[in-house]
Amino acid sequence: MAEIWFRTGEATVLAAEGQFTDAMPEVLIGSTRGPVGQAFAGMMGQVQGHTRMFVVRDLNQLVRPSTMMTTKVTIHTAEYAELLGGVVQAATGDAIVDCVIEGILPKDGLDELCMIIMIWLDERCGSDPNVDRKDLYRTNYEATKLAIGRAMKGEPTIDELIANRKTVKHYALEDVIEY
């Protein structure tokens, strides 16, 4: 296996109607001996409101490659933390293992890799008694697989970005910038 030094990927999978379960993971993949490994080791301490944890599929089921997840949103409630460390963590872990099974991540040399995944979980999920946990699992599973695949393929390429520069715009700019 050629050494994977530093790869990035992201994806967005939208929630079912009426849910706040959109998933938008950002992934960093690289060698345990390189900058990703250094960043990974540096994440072992906690930062208030931004819990960091190893990705496990369930008790005693740490995924390979070793993966650390953290939030992009400050955690304020136990309900939010429970969803993050429960449904979202399980979906993320299952997606990682399936990426190995499907050859998206190389099985050979897996222990030489590590990943950092920044997780988006809408704050409203923690306070919504009707949050659809199945949809929360679905969006995070699909988006994690997509983000890892994009990282490993180097997508989007610079040629794709140049080609769609005037046709794709950030949704937040729809009323701000005209192309």
Secondary structure, DSSP 8 states (H G I E B T S, - for coil): ------EEEE--B---TT----B--EEEEEETTSHHHHHHHHTTS-BTTB-EEE-BSSTT-B-SSEEEEEESS----HHHHHHIIIIIHHHHHHHHHHHHHTTSS-STTGGGEEEEEEE---THHHH-TT--HHHHHHHHHHHHHHHHHHHHHT-S-HHHHHHTTTT---GGGTTT---
